Amino acid sequence: IQSKESTPSLDNQAFKSSNAHCDCIIHKTFSGTLESTLTCSVCGQSRKIEDPMLDVSLEIQNKQGSERTSLKDLHSCFRKYTRKEELDVLYECDFCEKKTRVTKRLRLNKLPPVLSIQLKRFEHIGISSKLEYHIDIPTVLDVKEYVSETNNGHIPSYELFGVICHLGNVNTGHYLAYVKTINGAWFKFDDATITRVTEAEVKKVNGYMLVYCMNEYI
């Protein structure tokens, strides 16, 4: 399946090349890859594309017309992110030799040592708004369900060690950070004020950014 829209530009190809060989602390820590699978709806043939990632942005709501409902937990967000979706555009299939509709599915491929997740709390449709849904976040994250089938290696789990929250609205607000130390204690960082909190308190907050570390690195 080929498409002009899916062909990487020279700039994107250069970014992939530099990203793959970069030894900076950011890429060593957060760099991974996503696998995008395009499947022809007529013949069933698929094409896989691998793209670099430094974080994953997840929807936290379902949309049905004008109705919006909150997703329950982080696994629900990941299932929505990795499910098949039918694209609106037509793609040219090499096997059918004509333009056909395709489905697209995203999966995690190369897993980073530290998985950074953004929950999409800010919406810009007509007017800007902030979503205050509570999304339950696990302290240990099993990602096997969301990993590409081409990844045949050991799939480690991740442990939560950082949560960033935004207090306020779209136009103004304040950020807080919750961080777990190596001995398992949680602390809240609110500008110059640092206080110890419990894991139960951390799980009650409305996280905006979540930071998970591979268990093998802890």
C-alpha positions as a Markdown table, in Angstrom:
| # | Residue | x | y | z |
|---|---|---|---|---|
| 1 | Ile | 0.0 | 0.0 | 0.0 |
| 2 | Gln | 1.5 | 3.3 | -1.0 |
| 3 | Ser | 0.4 | 6.9 | -0.5 |
| 4 | Lys | 2.0 | 10.3 | -1.0 |
| 5 | Glu | 0.7 | 11.2 | 2.5 |
| 6 | Ser | 2.5 | 8.3 | 4.1 |
| 7 | Thr | 5.8 | 8.8 | 2.3 |
| 8 | Pro | 8.3 | 10.4 | 4.7 |
| 9 | Ser | 9.7 | 13.8 | 3.7 |
| 10 | Leu | 13.4 | 14.4 | 3.5 |
| 11 | Asp | 13.2 | 16.2 | 6.8 |
| 12 | Asn | 11.4 | 13.3 | 8.4 |
| 13 | Gln | 13.9 | 10.8 | 7.1 |
| 14 | Ala | 16.8 | 13.0 | 8.3 |
| 15 | Phe | 15.1 | 13.1 | 11.8 |
| 16 | Lys | 14.7 | 9.3 | 11.8 |
| 17 | Ser | 18.4 | 8.8 | 10.9 |
| 18 | Ser | 19.7 | 11.3 | 13.5 |
| 19 | Asn | 17.3 | 9.9 | 16.1 |
| 20 | Ala | 18.5 | 6.3 | 15.6 |
| 21 | His | 22.1 | 7.2 | 16.2 |
| 22 | Cys | 21.8 | 10.0 | 18.8 |
| 23 | Asp | 23.7 | 9.2 | 22.1 |
| 24 | Cys | 22.3 | 12.2 | 24.0 |
| 25 | Ile | 20.8 | 11.6 | 27.4 |
| 26 | Ile | 17.3 | 12.4 | 26.1 |
| 27 | His | 17.3 | 9.8 | 23.4 |
| 28 | Lys | 19.0 | 7.2 | 25.6 |
| 29 | Thr | 16.3 | 7.6 | 28.2 |
| 30 | Phe | 13.1 | 8.3 | 26.3 |
| 31 | Ser | 13.6 | 7.2 | 22.7 |
| 32 | Gly | 11.6 | 4.3 | 21.3 |
| 33 | Thr | 9.6 | 3.5 | 18.1 |
| 34 | Leu | 6.0 | 3.1 | 17.1 |
| 35 | Glu | 4.8 | 0.7 | 14.4 |
| 36 | Ser | 2.0 | 1.8 | 12.2 |
| 37 | Thr | 0.3 | -0.9 | 10.2 |
| 38 | Leu | -1.8 | 0.0 | 7.1 |
| 39 | Thr | -4.1 | -2.8 | 5.9 |
| 40 | Cys | -6.0 | -2.8 | 2.6 |
| 41 | Ser | -9.7 | -3.4 | 3.2 |
| 42 | Val | -10.1 | -5.2 | -0.2 |
| 43 | Cys | -7.2 | -7.7 | -0.3 |
| 44 | Gly | -6.0 | -7.6 | 3.3 |
| 45 | Gln | -2.4 | -6.9 | 2.5 |
| 46 | Ser | -0.5 | -4.8 | 5.0 |
| 47 | Arg | 2.3 | -2.3 | 5.1 |
| 48 | Lys | 4.3 | -1.5 | 8.2 |
| 49 | Ile | 5.9 | 1.8 | 9.0 |
| 50 | Glu | 8.2 | 2.4 | 11.9 |
| 51 | Asp | 8.5 | 5.9 | 13.4 |
| 52 | Pro | 10.5 | 7.4 | 16.3 |
| 53 | Met | 8.8 | 8.5 | 19.5 |
| 54 | Leu | 9.9 | 10.3 | 22.6 |
| 55 | Asp | 6.5 | 10.0 | 24.3 |
| 56 | Val | 2.9 | 8.7 | 23.8 |
| 57 | Ser | -0.1 | 11.0 | 23.7 |
| 58 | Leu | -3.3 | 9.3 | 24.7 |
| 59 | Glu | -7.0 | 10.3 | 24.4 |
| 60 | Ile | -8.9 | 10.2 | 27.7 |
| 61 | Gln | -12.4 | 10.3 | 26.4 |
| 62 | Asn | -14.8 | 8.6 | 23.9 |
| 63 | Lys | -16.5 | 10.8 | 21.4 |
| 64 | Gln | -20.0 | 9.9 | 20.0 |
| 65 | Gly | -21.3 | 12.9 | 18.0 |
| 66 | Ser | -21.6 | 15.7 | 20.5 |
| 67 | Glu | -21.5 | 13.3 | 23.5 |
| 68 | Arg | -18.2 | 13.0 | 25.5 |
| 69 | Thr | -17.6 | 10.3 | 28.1 |
| 70 | Ser | -14.5 | 9.7 | 30.2 |
| 71 | Leu | -12.4 | 6.6 | 29.8 |
| 72 | Lys | -11.9 | 4.6 | 33.0 |
| 73 | Asp | -8.2 | 4.0 | 33.3 |
| 74 | Leu | -4.8 | 4.1 | 31.5 |
| 75 | His | -5.4 | 0.6 | 30.0 |
| 76 | Ser | -8.6 | 1.9 | 28.4 |
| 77 | Cys | -6.6 | 4.9 | 26.9 |
| 78 | Phe | -4.0 | 2.5 | 25.5 |
| 79 | Arg | -6.6 | 0.2 | 24.0 |
| 80 | Lys | -8.2 | 3.2 | 22.3 |
| 81 | Tyr | -4.8 | 4.3 | 21.0 |
| 82 | Thr | -3.8 | 0.9 | 19.6 |
| 83 | Arg | -7.2 | -0.2 | 18.2 |
| 84 | Lys | -7.8 | -0.4 | 14.4 |
| 85 | Glu | -9.3 | 2.6 | 12.8 |
| 86 | Glu | -10.6 | 3.2 | 9.3 |
| 87 | Leu | -9.0 | 6.1 | 7.5 |
| 88 | Asp | -11.0 | 8.7 | 5.5 |
| 89 | Val | -8.5 | 8.9 | 2.7 |
| 90 | Leu | -7.9 | 6.4 | -0.1 |
| 91 | Tyr | -4.5 | 4.7 | -0.5 |
| 92 | Glu | -3.0 | 3.1 | -3.6 |
| 93 | Cys | -2.6 | -0.7 | -3.0 |
| 94 | Asp | 0.2 | -2.4 | -4.9 |
| 95 | Phe | -1.7 | -5.7 | -4.9 |
| 96 | Cys | -5.2 | -4.4 | -5.9 |
| 97 | Glu | -3.5 | -1.8 | -8.2 |
| 98 | Lys | -6.2 | 0.8 | -7.3 |
| 99 | Lys | -7.1 | 3.2 | -4.6 |
| 100 | Thr | -8.8 | 1.5 | -1.6 |
| 101 | Arg | -9.8 | 2.2 | 1.9 |
| 102 | Val | -7.4 | 1.1 | 4.6 |
| 103 | Thr | -7.4 | 0.5 | 8.3 |
| 104 | Lys | -4.5 | 1.8 | 10.5 |
| 105 | Arg | -3.2 | 0.4 | 13.8 |
| 106 | Leu | -0.5 | 1.8 | 16.0 |
| 107 | Arg | 1.6 | -0.4 | 18.3 |
| 108 | Leu | 4.6 | 0.1 | 20.5 |
| 109 | Asn | 7.7 | -1.4 | 18.9 |
| 110 | Lys | 11.1 | -0.6 | 20.4 |
| 111 | Leu | 10.4 | 0.1 | 24.1 |
| 112 | Pro | 12.3 | 3.0 | 25.8 |
| 113 | Pro | 13.9 | 2.6 | 29.2 |
| 114 | Val | 11.6 | 5.4 | 30.4 |
| 115 | Leu | 8.1 | 5.6 | 29.0 |
| 116 | Ser | 6.7 | 9.1 | 29.0 |
| 117 | Ile | 2.9 | 9.4 | 28.6 |
| 118 | Gln | 0.8 | 12.5 | 28.0 |
| 119 | Leu | -2.9 | 12.4 | 28.7 |
| 120 | Lys | -4.7 | 14.7 | 26.4 |
| 121 | Arg | -6.4 | 17.0 | 28.9 |
| 122 | Phe | -6.6 | 20.1 | 26.6 |
| 123 | Glu | -9.1 | 20.3 | 23.8 |
| 124 | His | -9.3 | 22.9 | 21.1 |
| 125 | Ile | -12.5 | 22.5 | 19.2 |
| 126 | Gly | -14.1 | 25.9 | 18.5 |
| 127 | Ile | -13.1 | 27.0 | 22.0 |
| 128 | Ser | -10.3 | 25.7 | 24.2 |
| 129 | Ser | -11.2 | 23.7 | 27.2 |
| 130 | Lys | -9.6 | 21.4 | 29.8 |
| 131 | Leu | -10.8 | 17.9 | 30.6 |
| 132 | Glu | -10.8 | 17.2 | 34.4 |
| 133 | Tyr | -11.6 | 13.5 | 34.1 |
| 134 | His | -10.0 | 11.2 | 36.6 |
| 135 | Ile | -8.0 | 8.4 | 34.9 |
| 136 | Asp | -7.0 | 5.6 | 37.1 |
| 137 | Ile | -3.2 | 5.0 | 36.7 |
| 138 | Pro | -1.6 | 1.7 | 37.7 |
| 139 | Thr | 1.7 | 1.7 | 39.7 |
| 140 | Val | 2.9 | -1.2 | 37.6 |
| 141 | Leu | 2.1 | -1.0 | 33.8 |
| 142 | Asp | 2.1 | -4.2 | 31.7 |
| 143 | Val | 2.4 | -3.2 | 28.0 |
| 144 | Lys | 2.4 | -6.6 | 26.4 |
| 145 | Glu | -1.1 | -6.0 | 24.9 |
| 146 | Tyr | 0.1 | -2.9 | 23.1 |
| 147 | Val | 3.4 | -4.1 | 21.7 |
| 148 | Ser | 3.9 | -5.0 | 18.0 |
| 149 | Glu | 3.9 | -8.7 | 17.0 |
| 150 | Thr | 7.2 | -8.1 | 15.3 |
| 151 | Asn | 8.7 | -7.5 | 18.8 |
| 152 | Asn | 9.7 | -11.1 | 19.7 |
| 153 | Gly | 12.0 | -10.2 | 22.6 |
| 154 | His | 11.3 | -10.0 | 26.3 |
| 155 | Ile | 8.6 | -7.5 | 27.1 |
| 156 | Pro | 9.3 | -5.9 | 30.5 |
| 157 | Ser | 6.8 | -4.1 | 32.7 |
| 158 | Tyr | 7.1 | -0.5 | 33.8 |
| 159 | Glu | 6.9 | 1.1 | 37.3 |
| 160 | Leu | 5.4 | 4.5 | 37.9 |
| 161 | Phe | 7.8 | 7.0 | 39.4 |
| 162 | Gly | 6.6 | 10.4 | 38.2 |
| 163 | Val | 3.3 | 12.2 | 37.8 |
| 164 | Ile | 2.9 | 15.8 | 36.6 |
| 165 | Cys | -0.4 | 17.6 | 37.2 |
| 166 | His | -1.9 | 20.9 | 36.0 |
| 167 | Leu | -4.1 | 22.9 | 38.3 |
| 168 | Gly | -6.2 | 25.7 | 36.7 |
| 169 | Asn | -7.7 | 26.2 | 33.3 |
| 170 | Val | -6.5 | 26.5 | 29.7 |
| 171 | Asn | -5.3 | 30.1 | 30.0 |
| 172 | Thr | -3.7 | 30.0 | 33.4 |
| 173 | Gly | -2.6 | 27.4 | 35.9 |
| 174 | His | 0.1 | 25.8 | 38.0 |
| 175 | Tyr | 2.1 | 22.6 | 37.6 |
| 176 | Leu | 2.8 | 20.1 | 40.4 |
| 177 | Ala | 5.1 | 17.1 | 40.3 |
| 178 | Tyr | 5.0 | 13.9 | 42.3 |
| 179 | Val | 8.2 | 11.8 | 42.3 |
| 180 | Lys | 9.0 | 8.4 | 43.8 |
| 181 | Thr | 12.5 | 8.0 | 45.3 |
| 182 | Ile | 14.5 | 4.8 | 44.9 |
| 183 | Asn | 13.4 | 3.6 | 48.4 |
| 184 | Gly | 9.7 | 3.8 | 47.3 |
| 185 | Ala | 8.7 | 7.1 | 49.1 |
| 186 | Trp | 6.6 | 9.6 | 47.2 |
| 187 | Phe | 7.1 | 13.4 | 47.4 |
| 188 | Lys | 5.1 | 16.3 | 46.1 |
| 189 | Phe | 7.0 | 19.2 | 44.5 |
| 190 | Asp | 5.0 | 22.5 | 44.6 |
| 191 | Asp | 7.5 | 25.2 | 43.6 |
| 192 | Ala | 9.8 | 25.5 | 46.7 |
| 193 | Thr | 7.5 | 23.4 | 48.9 |
| 194 | Ile | 8.3 | 19.7 | 49.1 |
| 195 | Thr | 6.1 | 17.4 | 51.1 |
| 196 | Arg | 5.9 | 13.6 | 51.6 |
| 197 | Val | 2.7 | 12.0 | 50.3 |
| 198 | Thr | 1.3 | 8.4 | 50.1 |
| 199 | Glu | 1.0 | 6.3 | 47.0 |
| 200 | Ala | -2.8 | 6.4 | 47.6 |
| 201 | Glu | -2.8 | 10.2 | 47.4 |
| 202 | Val | -0.8 | 10.1 | 44.1 |
| 203 | Lys | -3.3 | 7.7 | 42.5 |
| 204 | Lys | -6.2 | 10.2 | 43.3 |
| 205 | Val | -4.7 | 13.1 | 41.3 |
| 206 | Asn | -5.7 | 14.0 | 37.7 |
| 207 | Gly | -2.4 | 13.3 | 36.0 |
| 208 | Tyr | -1.3 | 15.2 | 32.9 |
| 209 | Met | 2.1 | 13.6 | 32.3 |
| 210 | Leu | 3.0 | 10.1 | 33.6 |
| 211 | Val | 6.5 | 8.7 | 33.7 |
| 212 | Tyr | 7.2 | 5.0 | 33.9 |
| 213 | Cys | 10.5 | 3.3 | 34.2 |
| 214 | Met | 11.4 | -0.2 | 33.0 |
| 215 | Asn | 11.6 | -2.5 | 36.0 |
| 216 | Glu | 15.0 | -3.7 | 34.7 |
| 217 | Tyr | 16.4 | -0.2 | 35.4 |
| 218 | Ile | 15.1 | 0.2 | 38.9 |
